[in-house]
Amino acid sequence: MVNSTVDPIRSAWAALGGHPADAAAVRPAGPAGVLPARLPVTDLAVACVAAAGLAALELARARGAGTDGPLTVDSRAVAVSFTSERHLRVDGQGFSGFAPLSRYWPTADGWVRTHANYPHHRRRLLAALDLDPARPDDEALVAAVGERVGAHPAIEVEERVTAADGLAVAARTPEEWDAHPQAAAVAAEPLVRLRAEAPTAARAAPAAPPGLPAAGVRVLDLTRVIAGPVATRFLALLGADVLRVDSPGLPELEPQHLDTDAGKRSTLLDLGRAADRARFAALLADADVVVTGYRPGALDRWGLSPEALRRHRPDLVVARLSAWGGTGPWAGRRGFDSLVQAATGIAEVERRPDGTPGVLPAQALDHGAGYLLAAAVLRALARRAHEGGAWTAELSLARIARWLRHELPAAPAPAGTPPDPDPWCAERDAPAGRLRYALPPVTLPGGPRTWASPPTRWGGDAAAWLAR
């Protein structure tokens, strides 16, 4: 890896409040440009993974399990991990990344990006366009959507679909985004906000096994899609007992689950039912960490604000991820990596030779956010062991987009090629079949090379913690 990556690693670690000298433990390896782009995507990816590894080393030291040797972060392993959905196979079968209606569409004055991977988002998109949601995703429907979208300006389509609780954003230029009120709100936020909310007694952590600094840590995973599940998947690699909790009314896409839920367990709770709320409260009482990936305020009606959560566990670590940031006019909007790329000018920067909007070579905002969020959780646990405190970590995809566009060293012209995935993938048997999957992009010296268990059946586990 070229030396230009060192500054991004220090930048990510500084954003987490880490000691500058710690970054010297990282040994970057592998070629540059393995995620080819005009923006410094490879540097961002390596930096986020390295920061998570450094935080894991810090927690290991806090638990008396210091490790010897450098922390190697290979750009090829990182690139394969950041594109893990492309390498996923079940009994030899791969999966498409996006549904037919999740794409860029030409409008009367530009482009708009839609997201319709989940059935409820698809229904809302079609309803906003006055099309029948019962129609199949065939060429005729794609043509009909294209005709409806193409008749209106991009901002009008964005507003119309958003008003219907669907997902669509106009593809803006960097200058247009930087002049937007939400961009100003995001610019005022730190890359990672990690703070102690209230004083509590230090909780001395028992000694941890070598390479497993999160062993015995109980994590409630209230996340979906990529960024949040990537964060909790890394915590699971480090030995945490991660229990993902979903609503039975919001089924997960199986490839998404198989790609991001290794090492965890998965259960279903309907918080609209008194019995399930009681089960959730019992889980909270024994949890160390809660990770949420919903827009700000979305979980408050279920009593899942940080303040409400801490009534069950005063020194709980709460980690929150959002698409657009915690403040500003878009703070309450839904969003995904692809939409943030479109809105923040990344699609314009990466524009294709044919003039259509471009994309990053990976959903790097999502994956990068996942590793930074995991790093924040690990740092909070280490600091809680020494200082005490109820810790909160917050970050957003839009803020990471700003870091990529404005704050990381500019990349040279696109160069390099994606790595051969085979050395960075493995196979194992899982309940879903024979699974081929991307290996973790970093492991601690003496730590496991892969997760202790494959993904279980979605929703198939008991709503209970494992015995310590």
Secondary structure as GFF3:
##gff-version 3
##sequence-region A 1 468
A	DSSP	three_ten_helix	3	5	.	.	.	ID=ss1
A	DSSP	alpha_helix	6	15	.	.	.	ID=ss2
A	DSSP	three_ten_helix	20	25	.	.	.	ID=ss3
A	DSSP	beta_strand	26	29	.	.	.	ID=ss4
A	DSSP	alpha_helix	41	62	.	.	.	ID=ss5
A	DSSP	beta_strand	71	74	.	.	.	ID=ss6
A	DSSP	alpha_helix	75	82	.	.	.	ID=ss7
A	DSSP	alpha_helix	84	87	.	.	.	ID=ss8
A	DSSP	beta_strand	89	90	.	.	.	ID=ss9
A	DSSP	beta_strand	104	106	.	.	.	ID=ss10
A	DSSP	beta_strand	111	114	.	.	.	ID=ss11
A	DSSP	alpha_helix	119	128	.	.	.	ID=ss12
A	DSSP	alpha_helix	139	150	.	.	.	ID=ss13
A	DSSP	alpha_helix	154	163	.	.	.	ID=ss14
A	DSSP	beta_strand	168	170	.	.	.	ID=ss15
A	DSSP	alpha_helix	174	178	.	.	.	ID=ss16
A	DSSP	alpha_helix	181	187	.	.	.	ID=ss17
A	DSSP	beta_strand	193	198	.	.	.	ID=ss18
A	DSSP	beta_strand	218	222	.	.	.	ID=ss19
A	DSSP	alpha_helix	227	237	.	.	.	ID=ss20
A	DSSP	beta_strand	241	246	.	.	.	ID=ss21
A	DSSP	alpha_helix	254	260	.	.	.	ID=ss22
A	DSSP	beta_strand	265	268	.	.	.	ID=ss23
A	DSSP	alpha_helix	274	285	.	.	.	ID=ss24
A	DSSP	beta_strand	289	292	.	.	.	ID=ss25
A	DSSP	three_ten_helix	300	302	.	.	.	ID=ss26
A	DSSP	alpha_helix	306	309	.	.	.	ID=ss27
A	DSSP	beta_strand	317	322	.	.	.	ID=ss28
A	DSSP	alpha_helix	337	343	.	.	.	ID=ss29
A	DSSP	alpha_helix	346	349	.	.	.	ID=ss30
A	DSSP	alpha_helix	364	387	.	.	.	ID=ss31
A	DSSP	beta_strand	390	396	.	.	.	ID=ss32
A	DSSP	alpha_helix	397	402	.	.	.	ID=ss33
A	DSSP	pi_helix	403	407	.	.	.	ID=ss34
A	DSSP	three_ten_helix	422	424	.	.	.	ID=ss35
A	DSSP	beta_strand	425	430	.	.	.	ID=ss36
A	DSSP	beta_strand	433	438	.	.	.	ID=ss37
###
